[in-house]
């Protein structure tokens, strides 16, 4: 009986070890010390600090698998159960391509849900950079965008041309310009036009930043947005967003990091909406001294009808 019990425990242990080997390895984060330099903020990132404090609440169950297949080719598997994979939007975005990364490396990202993104970058003379991005979504729609950007010590300017579904009538031209007036104060202007309707969008933004404090604003013909970001310590941040268009909405968010790697984000707004997300890395050690990791995601959302909805998921980064 003792022999069978020990044999059973051994089999269970071997099964758990083999199961852990399917998880991605814990990646080391390289810390590179660089001299202090003046960093210019792009217009699309004028509100980045404040808006990154807000959680990306979701409903239902989801599993996200991110894997590098080969050089410059990455595969994303996004599985959702019960609800759409799009996160709840805690705030509106007035600026073109706001909060979208512009530092994506060359290569191809394939989502098995039916989309793919290809990016090509090349640095030219006189601090010029050209970036071409082609996206295919749901196998039926496409978007191609070409961006020409110039970066100097005092300003950043860019011009973008975007076409959807290879239809010239959807051509959209957008010009963005950000100028650093003083070391801690910048102003920016955006002008966009759609060739189909000749509708013009104009906006003026300003940004005042200190090491632990940022105040930014945007005024456009779509509305007014004011963002306040404050960092109290290395692991505690808060942000406030005031948005005025047809009505005025006030949103408040908190971001807390814990020493064990857990991360908590929560928000509440004047429209009686609220929610939070909690993320935690669960580590598994192997006999070969390798660490495997799986990221646990949990979400709670209270909508305008005062319904409480939950979300749960995992994120695997190979």
C-alpha positions as CSV (number, residue, x, y, z in Angstrom):
1,X,0.0,0.0,0.0
2,X,2.9,2.3,0.9
3,X,4.6,1.4,-2.4
4,X,1.5,2.2,-4.4
5,X,1.0,5.5,-2.6
6,X,4.6,6.6,-3.1
7,X,4.3,5.6,-6.8
8,X,1.2,7.6,-7.2
9,X,2.8,10.7,-5.6
10,X,5.8,10.3,-7.9
11,X,3.5,10.1,-11.0
12,X,1.6,13.2,-9.9
13,X,4.9,15.1,-9.3
14,X,6.2,14.2,-12.7
15,X,2.9,15.2,-14.3
16,X,3.1,18.6,-12.6
17,X,6.7,19.1,-13.6
18,X,5.8,18.3,-17.3
19,X,2.9,20.7,-17.1
20,X,5.0,23.5,-15.7
21,X,7.4,23.0,-18.7
22,X,4.6,24.1,-21.0
23,X,4.6,27.6,-19.3
24,X,6.8,30.4,-20.6
25,X,10.1,31.1,-18.8
26,X,10.5,34.1,-16.6
27,X,12.3,36.8,-18.5
28,X,15.1,38.8,-17.1
29,X,14.7,42.6,-17.2
30,X,17.8,44.3,-18.2
31,X,18.5,47.6,-16.5
32,X,20.5,50.0,-18.6
33,X,21.8,53.2,-16.9
34,X,21.8,56.2,-19.3
35,X,22.8,59.8,-18.7
36,X,20.0,62.3,-18.1
37,X,18.8,63.7,-21.4
38,X,15.9,65.9,-22.4
39,X,13.2,63.6,-23.7
40,X,10.5,65.1,-25.9
41,X,7.0,63.8,-25.7
42,X,5.0,63.0,-28.8
43,X,1.6,64.6,-29.2
44,X,0.0,61.2,-29.1
45,X,1.5,60.6,-25.6
46,X,0.6,64.0,-24.1
47,X,-1.8,62.3,-21.6
48,X,0.0,59.0,-21.4
49,X,0.9,59.1,-17.7
50,X,-2.6,59.8,-16.5
51,X,-4.3,57.4,-18.8
52,X,-2.0,54.5,-18.1
53,X,-3.2,54.7,-14.4
54,X,-6.7,53.7,-15.5
55,X,-7.5,49.9,-15.7
56,X,-8.5,48.0,-18.8
57,X,-11.5,46.3,-17.4
58,X,-12.9,43.3,-19.3
59,X,-15.8,40.9,-18.9
60,X,-15.9,37.2,-19.3
61,X,-12.9,34.8,-19.5
62,X,-9.9,35.3,-21.8
63,X,-6.6,33.7,-22.6
64,X,-3.8,35.6,-24.3
65,X,-0.7,33.7,-25.6
66,X,2.2,35.8,-27.0
67,X,5.0,33.9,-28.7
68,X,8.0,34.8,-30.9
69,X,7.9,32.3,-33.8
70,X,11.1,33.5,-35.5
71,X,13.1,36.7,-36.1
72,X,10.7,39.6,-36.5
73,X,7.6,37.3,-36.5
74,X,5.3,37.2,-33.4
75,X,2.2,35.2,-32.9
76,X,-0.7,36.2,-30.7
77,X,-3.5,33.9,-29.7
78,X,-6.4,35.7,-28.1
79,X,-9.3,33.5,-26.8
80,X,-12.4,35.1,-25.2
81,X,-15.4,33.4,-23.8
82,X,-18.7,35.1,-23.2
83,X,-17.9,38.7,-24.2
84,X,-15.9,40.8,-26.7
85,X,-12.2,41.0,-26.2
86,X,-12.3,44.8,-26.3
87,X,-11.6,46.4,-22.9
88,X,-14.0,48.8,-21.3
89,X,-13.0,52.4,-22.2
90,X,-12.7,54.5,-19.0
91,X,-11.9,57.7,-21.0
92,X,-12.3,59.1,-24.5
93,X,-9.4,59.7,-27.0
94,X,-9.4,63.0,-28.8
95,X,-6.0,62.9,-30.4
96,X,-5.2,60.7,-33.5
97,X,-3.7,57.4,-32.6
98,X,-3.5,58.3,-29.0
99,X,-1.9,55.8,-26.6
100,X,-0.7,53.7,-29.5
101,X,2.9,52.7,-29.5
102,X,5.1,54.3,-32.1
103,X,8.2,52.3,-31.1
104,X,7.1,49.0,-32.5
105,X,10.0,47.0,-34.1
106,X,10.1,45.9,-37.6
107,X,8.2,42.7,-38.2
108,X,4.9,40.9,-38.4
109,X,2.4,40.3,-35.6
110,X,-0.2,37.6,-36.4
111,X,-3.4,37.3,-34.3
112,X,-5.1,33.9,-34.8
113,X,-8.4,35.7,-34.3
114,X,-8.1,36.9,-37.8
115,X,-5.9,40.0,-37.9
116,X,-2.2,40.8,-38.7
117,X,0.0,43.8,-38.4
118,X,3.2,44.4,-40.4
119,X,5.5,47.3,-39.5
120,X,8.5,48.7,-41.4
121,X,10.8,51.4,-40.1
122,X,13.7,53.2,-41.6
123,X,15.8,56.1,-40.4
124,X,16.7,58.7,-43.0
125,X,18.9,61.7,-43.0
126,X,18.4,64.9,-41.0
127,X,16.7,63.1,-38.1
128,X,13.9,61.8,-40.3
129,X,12.2,58.5,-39.9
130,X,9.6,56.8,-42.0
131,X,7.2,54.2,-40.6
132,X,4.8,52.1,-42.6
133,X,2.1,50.0,-40.9
134,X,-0.3,47.6,-42.6
135,X,-3.2,46.0,-40.7
136,X,-5.6,43.3,-41.7
137,X,-8.6,42.8,-39.4
138,X,-11.2,40.0,-39.5
139,X,-9.9,39.0,-43.0
140,X,-12.2,41.5,-44.6
141,X,-11.0,45.0,-43.7
142,X,-7.5,46.5,-44.0
143,X,-5.7,49.7,-43.1
144,X,-2.4,51.1,-44.4
145,X,-0.7,54.1,-42.7
146,X,2.5,55.8,-43.7
147,X,4.1,58.2,-41.2
148,X,7.0,60.6,-41.8
149,X,8.5,61.9,-38.5
150,X,11.2,64.4,-37.6
151,X,12.7,64.6,-34.2
152,X,14.9,67.5,-33.0
153,X,16.0,68.7,-29.6
154,X,13.1,71.2,-29.4
155,X,10.3,69.7,-31.3
156,X,8.7,66.6,-32.8
157,X,6.6,66.8,-36.0
158,X,4.9,64.1,-38.0
159,X,2.7,63.7,-41.1
160,X,0.6,60.6,-41.6
161,X,-1.5,59.2,-44.5
162,X,-4.0,56.5,-43.7
163,X,-6.2,54.5,-46.1
164,X,-8.8,51.9,-45.2
165,X,-9.9,49.0,-47.4
166,X,-7.8,50.3,-50.3
167,X,-10.4,52.9,-50.9
168,X,-9.1,56.4,-51.9
169,X,-12.2,58.0,-50.5
170,X,-11.2,57.0,-47.0
171,X,-7.9,58.8,-47.2
172,X,-7.1,60.7,-44.0
173,X,-4.3,63.2,-43.6
174,X,-3.0,64.1,-40.1
175,X,-0.2,66.5,-39.1
176,X,1.0,66.6,-35.5
177,X,3.5,69.0,-34.0
178,X,4.9,69.2,-30.4
179,X,7.2,72.0,-29.3
180,X,9.0,72.3,-25.9
181,X,8.7,75.9,-24.9
182,X,10.5,75.4,-21.6
183,X,12.2,72.3,-20.0
184,X,8.9,71.5,-18.2
185,X,6.3,72.9,-20.5
186,X,5.3,71.9,-24.1
187,X,2.5,72.8,-26.5
188,X,1.2,70.8,-29.4
189,X,-1.1,71.2,-32.4
190,X,-2.9,68.6,-34.5
191,X,-4.7,69.1,-37.8
192,X,-6.5,66.3,-39.6
193,X,-8.8,66.2,-42.7
194,X,-10.8,63.4,-44.4
195,X,-10.8,63.7,-48.2
196,X,-14.3,62.2,-48.5
197,X,-16.1,64.8,-46.4
198,X,-13.4,67.5,-46.2
199,X,-14.2,67.5,-42.5
200,X,-11.3,69.1,-40.6
201,X,-10.3,68.3,-37.0
202,X,-8.2,70.8,-35.1
203,X,-6.8,70.5,-31.6
204,X,-4.4,72.4,-29.3
205,X,-2.7,70.6,-26.4
206,X,-0.4,71.7,-23.6
207,X,1.6,69.8,-21.1
208,X,3.3,70.8,-17.8
209,X,5.5,68.1,-16.2
210,X,7.6,67.6,-13.1
211,X,9.3,64.5,-11.9
212,X,6.2,63.3,-10.0
213,X,3.5,65.5,-11.4
214,X,2.0,66.0,-14.9
215,X,-0.8,68.3,-16.0
216,X,-2.0,68.1,-19.6
217,X,-5.0,69.4,-21.6
218,X,-6.4,69.2,-25.1
219,X,-8.9,71.6,-26.6
220,X,-10.5,70.6,-30.0
221,X,-13.7,70.9,-31.9
222,X,-14.7,67.4,-30.5
223,X,-14.4,68.5,-26.9
224,X,-12.1,69.5,-24.0
225,X,-10.0,67.1,-21.9
226,X,-8.0,67.9,-18.8
227,X,-5.7,65.2,-17.2
228,X,-3.9,65.3,-13.9
229,X,-1.2,62.7,-12.9
230,X,0.4,62.5,-9.5
231,X,3.0,59.9,-8.2
232,X,3.1,59.7,-4.5
233,X,5.7,57.0,-4.3
234,X,7.4,54.4,-6.4
235,X,4.4,52.1,-6.1
236,X,1.4,54.5,-5.8
237,X,-0.1,56.8,-8.5
238,X,-3.4,58.5,-9.0
239,X,-4.9,60.3,-12.0
240,X,-7.9,62.4,-12.7
241,X,-9.5,63.1,-16.1
242,X,-12.1,65.7,-16.8
243,X,-13.8,65.3,-20.2
244,X,-16.3,67.8,-21.6
245,X,-18.2,67.3,-24.9
246,X,-22.0,67.0,-24.8
247,X,-21.7,66.6,-21.0
248,X,-19.0,66.8,-18.4
249,X,-17.5,63.6,-16.9
250,X,-15.0,63.3,-14.0
251,X,-13.0,60.2,-13.6
252,X,-10.5,59.2,-10.8
253,X,-8.1,56.3,-10.9
254,X,-5.5,54.7,-8.6
255,X,-2.6,52.4,-9.5
256,X,-0.8,50.4,-6.8
257,X,2.2,48.1,-7.3
258,X,3.1,45.5,-4.6
259,X,6.5,44.1,-3.7
260,X,5.5,40.6,-4.8
261,X,4.9,41.8,-8.4
262,X,1.1,42.2,-8.1
263,X,-0.6,45.2,-9.7
264,X,-3.9,46.8,-8.8
265,X,-5.7,49.5,-10.8
266,X,-9.1,50.9,-10.0
267,X,-11.3,53.7,-11.2
268,X,-14.6,55.5,-10.6
269,X,-16.4,58.3,-12.5
270,X,-19.2,60.7,-12.2
271,X,-21.5,58.5,-14.4
272,X,-21.6,55.9,-11.6
273,X,-19.2,53.6,-13.4
274,X,-16.4,51.9,-11.6
275,X,-14.1,48.9,-11.6
276,X,-10.7,47.5,-11.0
277,X,-8.2,45.0,-12.4
278,X,-5.7,42.9,-10.5
279,X,-2.7,41.2,-12.1
280,X,-0.2,38.8,-10.5
281,X,2.7,36.7,-11.8
282,X,2.6,33.2,-10.5
283,X,6.1,31.6,-10.6
284,X,6.9,27.9,-10.8
285,X,10.4,26.6,-10.1
286,X,12.0,23.7,-11.9
287,X,14.7,21.3,-10.9
288,X,17.0,22.9,-13.5
289,X,16.7,26.2,-11.6
290,X,14.6,27.7,-14.3
291,X,11.5,29.8,-13.5
292,X,8.2,29.5,-15.3
293,X,5.6,32.2,-15.1
294,X,2.0,32.7,-15.8
295,X,0.2,36.0,-15.4
296,X,-3.1,36.0,-13.7
297,X,-5.7,38.6,-14.7
298,X,-8.9,39.5,-12.7
299,X,-11.4,42.3,-13.4
300,X,-14.6,43.7,-12.0
301,X,-16.7,46.3,-13.8
302,X,-19.8,48.3,-12.6
303,X,-21.6,49.8,-15.5
304,X,-24.2,52.6,-15.7
305,X,-27.0,50.2,-14.9
306,X,-25.2,49.3,-11.7
307,X,-24.6,45.8,-12.9
308,X,-21.6,44.1,-11.5
309,X,-19.7,42.0,-14.0
310,X,-16.5,40.0,-13.7
311,X,-13.6,38.9,-15.8
312,X,-10.9,36.4,-15.4
313,X,-8.0,35.4,-17.6
314,X,-4.4,34.3,-18.1
315,X,-1.5,35.8,-20.1
316,X,1.4,33.7,-21.4
317,X,4.4,35.4,-22.9
318,X,6.8,32.9,-24.5
